[in-house]
Amino acid sequence: MPIRLLLAKHQLICSMSKKGDCYDHAAMESWNHSFKVEAIHGERFQTRDDAKHHVFDYIEVYYNRKRLHSKLGYLSPEAFELKNVA
């Protein structure tokens, strides 16, 4: 099915930046890469529910609390918060 029909069928609107702006989705693309490499690649899930729990654990437990982030000076979000509290 052509993309235009698919978008119309599901009432989706494309996110577009100005012409030639290659950095529009750079942050999201970087996150998607990390997610796929660290959480999904090579995994096999028995059920959709198993996959949902795995994704939740990766995002809420690991990525948002423990994973080192370059933008935070290679600290985990928890360590960054503790360091910067009053």
Protein Blocks (a to p, Z undefined) as FASTA:
>chain_A
ZZklmmmmnopacddddehiaklmmmmmmmmmmmmmmmmgopacfbfklmmmmmmmmmmm
mmmmmpccfkloopafklmmmmmgZZ
